[in-house]
Amino acid sequence: MLYPDGWALAENPNRLFFFNTLADLLRGDLWQWVSQQELGRHLYIYPERFLVIGLGTTNWPERMGEVMVTGTVGAPNFQWANPEYPYRVQSIKDGVFPWIQLAVLDPKSELECTLERIQDLHGALMERFRQEGIDRCAVSIEAVTSRVEYTLTYRIPKTGFDLTVPAGKGEYVRGFQEEARSKWVFHGIYVDESLAPGCGVPPGQPLLLAGYNRDTFNGGLIRLARVHSAKVRYYPIYRHEVIKSDLAITDVRLHEERMSVEVRNQGGLTAEHVKVRLTLPDTRRELEAVLPRVKPGDEVTVRFTVKKSSSDRSLMVVLDPEEQIQETERSNNRVEMKQGLLGW
C-alpha cells in the first residue's frame, strides 16, 4: 500500500519513497517515471507543514541534471542543476523523473549537530548516523567549505553504464571542483548498507548528497566536501517504500483471426515504450506492438491479426520481452495458450 494508515502516520510519521531506484537507473531503466505533478498527489495525505527532502534526476535528453527537492508538502521546491553552461541551479515546475527518492518528515523529529574542520563530509555524517543507530535519514546542511567536488549528469544510455570503468564516465557526466572558501547548501538521503540492496542503492553509496554554492548557484551531485564548519539538521526515517510500474496481462480474447490483449499498469510509475510480443512457436512467427505509454491504473487494449496455421498448437504473449523495464513483478508479464483453450 502506498500511503500509511492514520495510526502508522501518527506513530512513525517520517517516510522515504523511492520512485524507481538509482541502481536500476544506472542499468539504463529510463522506461518508467513519475512527473512532478504526480509526486504532489502521492503526498496529499501528509500535513502541509511536513518537510520534504529529496534528490533525483530528470529524463530530459542530453541534459538530465541533478534534482533537489526541499520545502514542505504544501509548498515543495524542485531545483534542477542544469548540465549546460553556465551550470546553474534553477527552479523547475514540469520535471519528469526516471528516478527520484523523496523523504516526508515531521519537523518535530529534527535532530541537529555542528561539525568543524571535516575533511570528508560524507564519512563524518555516516559515522555519526551509525553511532546513533540510524539506518535511514534525510539530511540538510549549511556549510562553509574549503573544497567541493561534484558532478552533473548529461545522459544515461538505455543500455546502462559501468561505474567501475572511470574512462566511461566522461561521456555521460562532467566533473567540477571548487577550492575557494565558499558557502554551500547540501541535501541528501542516507540508507545504511544493510538496507541498501532492497532500496536499489548502489554498493558503496549509502549517503547521497546534492548541493549548490549559495553565491554562484553552481552545483550538482556531491562527490567530496571538505568543510570549515557545518550546521547539520537530520531526520531519522522509520519506513520506506520502493515504487515502480507493474505491467500485467489481465485478459486475452480470441475471435476468428483477431486477438485482443489487455495490458494494465498495476504499479505506481508510468511505463513507456512497452513492447507486447505475440509468438507462435510451432510456425516460428512473431508479431509485435509497442504501447507508447501506460499510466498507473490504466488498461490498454492491443489488437493483433492472427492467421492460424494447422501446425500451430500454442501461442505466447509476453510484455517487455527484453526486460528493459525493471518492474516490481514479472510473473504477470506472460500468458501461454494451447490449442483448444479459449477458442484457440
N, C-alpha and C positions, 0 to 999 in steps of 0.2 A: 504494500500500500504506500502511495507516495506521501500522503500527509499524515502526521501523527494525530492520534486522538487527543481529546481535550485533557485527559488525565496525564498522558505522557508529556504533552506540551507543558503542563503546569509543573510536573516533577523535574523534567530534564529538558529545558527549553532549547538549548543550543543544538543545531543540526548542521550537517555538512552534506551537500548534494554534489555528486559527480555526474555531470551531463556528458556522457561518453567518458573515456579515460585517456590520460596522456599516453600510456603505453600503447593503446590501440591507435591513437592519432599518429604516433611516430611510426607505426607499421603501415600507415597510409590510409587509415579509415577516415576519409573525408566524405563518406556517403551518408552520414546521418548528422543531424544538427538540431539546435534549438535557437529560436530567434529571441531578440531582446524583449519583444512584447510577450512572448510565451513564458519567458522567465518570470515576468511580473505576475502572471496568472498562477504560477507554481507557488508563489509566496503569499497569496492572498489570505491564508489562514492566520498568519502571524500579525501581531500588533504592529502598527505603522512605526512605532518608536524603536522597534528592534533594529539592530545594526546589521549591515551586510558587508562582508569582505570576501573577495574572490579574485581569481585570475584565470585567464584562458587565452584563446586566440580566435581570430575571425577566419572565414573561408574565402576572403577576397583574393582573387588570383594575383600572384606575384607581389602581394602586399599584405600578407596575413597580419603581421604585427602582434604585439602582446596586448592583452586587455586586463585592466584592473577595475574591480568593482568596489565601490565604497558607498558611504551614506547610510540610509535607512531603508526599511521595507517600503515606507511611504514615499521616499524620495531617493531612489538609488542613482548613483552617478557612475556611468560607464566611461572609462578613459582608455583611449587606444594609443599605443606607441606606434606612430607612423614610420614604417621602414624606408620611406622615401625622404630625400633631403628636404628640409633641414632636420628630420628625425625627431620631431617634437610630439609630445603627448597632447592629445586633444580629446574633447568630449564627443561621444557618438550617440545617436538615437536609433539607428537602424541596423545594429550589429546582428550577424548570423554566426553562430559559434559551433564548430565541429567538436570542440572540447572546451568546457568551462567548469570550474569547481567553485561552489558558492556556499559560504557559511552564513547562517542566520543566527543572530546572537542577542541574548538578553543583555542590555547594558549593565545590569546589576551583577553580572558574572565576571566583570572586568578584574583582571589582576595587573599589577604594574611593577616594573623594576627599572633600574638605570644601569647602564654599562659604561665603562670608561676604558680607553686605550685597548681596544679589542682589535686583534689582527685578523680575525676570521669571524664575522658576524654570524654566519650560518652555524659554525661549530659551537660558538658560545651559547647561542639560543638552544640548539639541540641538546647540549649538555644540561642546561637548566631544566628543560622540559622533562628529560629523563630522570633527573634527580627528584623532581616534584611528582613523578609518576603520571605524567600527562602523556597520553598516547595519540591524541588528536587535539589540535587547537588552531585558531586563527590569530594572526598577529598583525599589529600596526605599529610602525616605528617612525620616530622623528630623530634624525641623526645629523651630527657634524662629522663629515668623513674626510679621510686623507687619501683614500684610493677607492675607486669603484670600477669594477669590470662588469660589462653587461652585453647582451646580445639582442638583436632584432631578427625576427623570422620573416623571410621573404616568401618562401613556399615550402611545402612538404610534398614530395611526389606521392602519387597514389600507389606506388609500389613500396613506399616506406623508405627509410634510410637508416644506416647503421651508425649509431652514435659512437661506436668504438673505433671508427675509422676517421681520425681527425681531418685527413685530406678531403673527405667527402662532405664536410660540414660547410665549407666555404661557398658552395653553390646554393645553399639554402638559408644560411644565417650569416649575419655580419657582426663582428665583434668590435666593441668600443671600450675605451678606458679613460678615466678621468683621475688625475693625480693631484689636482689643486684642492685646497681646503674648501669644502662646499657643504651646503645644507641639502639633505636628501630626505625623501619620504619613501618608506618601504611598506608593502603589504604582502601577506603571504599565508600559506596553509602548511601546517605540519602534520604528517601522518607517520607514526612510528613504523619502523621496518617490519615489525611483526604483523602489522595490518596492511602493509603496502600491497602485497600481491592481490588481495581481494578488492582493493580500490584502484587497481591499474596504475599504481605509482611505480615508475621505473626504479630498478635497483640503484642504491646509492644516492637517491634524490628525495629523502624524506621531507626536507623543507624547501619549498619553492617560494622564492621572493621575487616580486616585481616592484619597480620603483622609478622615481624620476628626481632630477635636480630641481629644487624649488625656484631657482632663479632662471635657468635656461629652458626648463621643461623637456630636456633630453632625458631619455631613459628607456628601459626595457626589462628583460629578464635578467636578474642579478646573478652573476657567477661568483663574484667576490666583493666583499665590502670590508674595508678597514675603517674603524671609527675612533674619533677622539672621545665622543660621548654620544649616548643614545638614550632616549626615553622610550620604553617598550610597554605597550599595552597588549595583553594576550588574554584569550578567552577559551578555556577548556571546552571541548565538544564531546558529547556523550553518545551520539548516534550518527550514523552516516548511511547514505543510500546511493547506489550506482544506478543511473537511469539511462536506458538505451532503447532503441527500437526493438520490436519483437514482431517480425513478419510471420504470418501463418496462412496456410491454405485452409480455408474454412469450408469450402464446398467445391465439388467438381461435378458438372452436369453434362450429359451427352444426349444429343438429339440428331439422329441421322449422321450427317457429316460435320456437325458443328459441336464444338466443345466450349463450355464456359468454365472458367476457373475464378473463384472468388478469393481475393487476397485481402487480408485485414492486418492493419498495424495495431497490435495489442500493447505496444510499448509506449514510451514517453517522449521519443525523439522522432522527428520527421526523417524518413528514409527516402533517398532519391536514387535515380538510375537503377531501379530494381529489375533485374532480369528474371523472366519466367521462361523456363525451358521445358518443352514437351518432347519426350524421347519415345520412339517406337523401336525398341532394341532388336526385334526379330527382323525388321527390314532396314535397320540402320538409318533411320530417318530422324531428323531433329527439326523442330520449329522453335523459334524464339521470339519473344516480345519484350519490350522494355517499358516499364512504368516510370514516367518522369519523376513522380513524387507521390508518396503515400504518407499523409499526416497521421499523427496519433489518433486512434479511434476510427479512422476512415476505412471503408471497404471498397475495393475497386474490382471490376469485372474485366477479365482478359478473355478474348474470344479467339479460338483457332478454328480453321477449316481442316478437317482431318479426313482424308480419303483412306479408308481402311482396306488393307490387302488381306487376302485369305491366309497369308503367312503370319499376320500379326496376332500374337497371343497375349500380349501385355503392353502396357504403356506406363510412362512415369512422368510426373510433373514435379519440377524442382524450382524453388525460389533461390535466387542468388547462388547459382551453381558454383561460381568461383570463390564463394565465401569472402567477398570483399567487405560486406557489412558485418561488423562484429556485434551480433545481436545477443540478447540475454538467453535465447533458446533457439536451437536449430532443429530439434526433433520434429517441429511442426512445419518444416520447410519442404517436406517431400510427401507425395502421395503416389502409390503404385496401384494399378488396377490390372486385373487379369480378365481374360475372356469370360463373358457371362456375367460380370459384375456391373451393376447399374446400366445395363443395356449394351455394354461393350462386347 
